[in-house]
Amino acid sequence: MNETVKINSISKLHEFFGYPHKPTHPLITLIDFSEINLNAINSGTRIIFGFYCIVLKRLKGAGVIYGRKDYDFSEAALLCMAPEQSNIVTDIQKGALTDGWGLYFHPDLIRSSSLNDKIKEYSFFSYNMNEALHLSDNEKNTLYSVVQTIQEEFSNKLDNYSHDLIVSNIEVLLNYCNRSYGRQFMTRRHHNKGVVTRFEAILSDYFESEQIKLNGLPTVKYCAEQLHLSSNYLGDLLKQETGKSAIDHIHYYLIEKAKSLLLTSSHSISEIAYELGFEQRQSFTRLFKRKTGMSPKEYAESGSLS
């Protein structure tokens, strides 16, 4: 059975990596991957960090695990993880971490700041590894400059301003990540359009089959899994390409299916609601009226009069 290791303190993190430097702050650290040896960690080990992790990896022969495309800019990828997410160490990953850096900070560092609530808006913390951010040289240098500023603040003698400066610079770093992901969505537009097409085909097949009767409404998670993407990445991609969220797309197909049934089926509205995955007619009625401006009954009657 593969080992699971949970690391909740910065000192334990340094110890686990065999990092030769002592922590200079109890809640945040910057690890230089060129100074650690991951070969001491067994492949297959599952690591669960109690931190936010922002990790830049140099992809020395390790591009296969990221599914890189020829329009990506460089041999560096940035991956962000939220606390309690797990990461399984692989031999390929060990090779990728021979160079680069990792910024790790405990949730307590931002607990009393506005970033504590805002950080939930940075959806890339829940992206999959194959959805890592590939960086141009300028982006890589910009991020590292901010990271160095953060390191200088937590490594020097702390004063009344240190905490606010550390947290504010973390927010700057996350905003730069947001911008770079926006660029990546743009440069992958041709590929993304294919994802949108496949997503729409999944929904069309789902609503035309018996699945909706058997399993209820498709979830964003279900659709993302069919596309081998994370829910957040799919949602952000769709928003970028279509201006609509994943749930908006699902509701569109639901309403179109509902309209057809209301005009062609002899079933009652309650029966149609049940066919469409709703346990209660009221829930179906509320959604239908919100999307069309009419209740299901009003829509059915308007169609019968036309």
N, C-alpha and C positions, 0 to 999 in steps of 0.2 A: 504494500500500500504506500502511495506517495505521501510524503510529509507535508503537513500544513503548518506554516509559521505565521504567527500574528505579531506584528511589531507596532507598539503603541507609544514608544518614547524615542526621542532623538538619540539618546545615548545607546539604546538597543539597536537602533538603525545603524549607527557607526560600528557597533560591535558585530552585527550580522554581516555587514559588507567587508569587515576587516579594514575599515578606513583608518589610515595611520594618524589622523588628526582628531583631537578631542573636540567635542561640541563647544561652541562659544556662546550659544544661546539655547535655552531648554526647549524652545518651541519651533525653531526653524534652523535649517541647515542647507548648505550647498555641497553636493558630492561631485568631485571630479572623477569621472569613471576611469581615467587613465591611471589612477592611483589605487584601484581595487582589482581583485582577482576573483571573478565569478566562478572560476573552475572549482573552487572549494564548495560551491553550492551544487547539490545533486540536481540533475535535470529531472523535471517533473515535480519539483518542489512548488507548492502553492503558497504564495506570499500574500498576506492580507495586511495592508498598511492602514494605520489609524490616522493617516495624513492626507492632505492634498498633495499630489505629486505632479510636477511639471518637468518632464524628462526630454532632453534632446539627445538623440542617438545618431551617431555617424554610421551610415549604412554600408559598412565594408563587407560587401558580398552577401548582405542580409536582406536585400530588397524583396525577396520572394515572400517574406512574411507580411509585407505591407501592400502587396498587390500594386506596385508602382506602375505608372504609365509613362510613355515617352515625353509627355508634356510637363512632367514634374521638373522642378528646377535644380535640385541639388542632391548631394549624398547625405542629407541630414533630414531627420523627421522629428517632429515634436508630438509627444503623446501626453495627455493630461488625464489624471485619474482622481476621483473623489475618495474620501475615506471609506473603508470597508469594502472597496472593490478588490477582487483577487487577481493575481497575475501569476501564471504558471511559467516557471523558468524553463527555457528550451536551449538546446545547444546552439541554435541559430541566434537566439537572443543574446547568449553570452558573447558571441562574436560581434554583435551589433553594439554591445556596451563596452568595447575596448576604448572608446573615445566618446567625448560628450560630457554632459553634466545633468544633474538632477536637483531641482529645488523642491524640498519637502517642508511643509509647514503644518503644524497641528491646528485643528479647528479652534482651539482655545485662543490662538493668536489673534483671530479676527472676531471672536465671540461678541465683544462689546462695541464693535464698529458697524457702520452701515454696510460694509462689504459682507458681513455675515448673512444678510438677507439677499443682497444683490448677487452673491456668488452662485446662487441657484439659477440665475438667468444665463450663465455661461454653459450652454448645453454640451459643449465639446468635452466636458468632464465625463460624459457618459458615452462617448463614441467608442467603437471597437478599435482594436489595434490596427486593423487594415484600413481604418479611416483616419490614420495619423496625418498631421499637417506637414506637408513637404515645403521646405523653406528655400527661398532665394538667398543668395549670399547677403544681400542688404538686410533682409528680414532676420536672418540668423545673427548678424552683427548687432542689429538694433535690440533684439531680445537679450543677447548676452550683455550688452551695455547696461540694460535695466537690471538684470540679474546681478551684475557686479556692484551696482549701486545698492541693491538690497543687502548683499553680502557685507559691504563696507559698513552699513548701518548696524547690522546685528553682530558684527565682529568687533567693532570698536567699543569703547566704554559707553555704556548706555546712559542717556540723560532723559529729561522730561519730554523730549521731542522724538526720541528714537522710535518708539512704538508706532506713532502716527506716521512717521516717514516710511517705516518698513511696510505698513499696511497699505499706504497710499501708492507706493511703488509696486506692490503686488497687483493692485488694481490696474495700474498703468500697463504692467506686463500682460494681464488678462485681456485688456482692451486691444493691445497689439496683436494678441493671438486671434481675437475676434476679427480684426481687420484682415489678417493673413488668411484666415479661413474663408472670408468673403472673396478674397482674390482667388483662392484655390477653387471655389465653386464656379467662379467666372472662367478660369482657364480650363476647367473640366466640363464646360458647357455641352460639348458634343456628346461626351460620355453620359452626362446627367440626363440629357434628353432621352437617351435609351433607357435609363432607369425609370423615368416618368412613364414612358410607353409600356414598359413591363409592369409597372405598378398598376396602371389603368387596366391592363389585360388581366391581372390577378383579380381586381375588383369586378370586372365584367364577368369573368368566369365564375366567381364566387356567387354573384347575385343571380346568374342564370342557371346555377346548379341547385342541388338539394342541400348544399352546405348551410345556407342561411336557416333552413328549417331545422336542421340537425344541431347546428352549433351557435345559432344566433348571429348577431352582427359581427363582421370581421373587425378585429382590433388593429390598431397601428402596429402593435408588437407582432401580431401574426403576419401582416403584410411585410414588415421589415425582415422578419425571419425568412420569408420566401425569397427575398432579394439579397439575403446574406448581409444585411446592414443592421445597425443599431436603430432603435426607434427615434432617438434624437437626431441622428444624422439624416435619416430619411425625411423627418419633418423639416429640418433646416434646408435640405436640398429642394424639397417641393416648394417651400416658401420662396426660395431664391428663383426657381424656374417658373412657377405658376402664380405666385402671389397668394396661394391658398395653403392652409395647413393640411396635414394628412387626414385629420378628422373631417375637414370640410369636403375633401374628395370622397371619403366614405359616405358622408351624408348625401352628397350629390347623387351617387349611384343608388342609395337607398330611396331617395325621394323619387327618382325616375322609375324605379321598380314599383314603388307604391302607387304612382300615378297610373301606370299600366294596369295594375291589379284593380284599382278603384274604378277604372272605366271598362274593364273587360271581365272581371270576375263576378260570380254570383254570390261570393262569400260576404259575410257581414264585415263591418269595419273592425270589429273585435277579432274576427278570424283572420283578417288580413294583417292586423297588427301582430298577431301570434305567428303567422307565416314569416313575417319579417324580423322575428327575433325579439319582439317585445312581450314581456310578461303581462303588462298592463296597457289597456287601450289608451288611457290618459297620457302615458308617456309618449306614445306614438302620435297622438293628436297634437300635443304641445310642440313636438319637434316639427311635424308637418306644417303646422300653422306658422311657426317661426320662419320656416324656409320658404313658404309659398304665399303667406298672407291669407290663406283660407284654411278652414278645417277640412279634414278628409271628407266629411259629409257634404260640405259646400262644394268641394272640388268635384265629387262624384255627381252631384246634381247639376252642376254647370256643364259637365260633359254630356250628360244625358239630354240636356236641352239644346245642345248645339247641332 
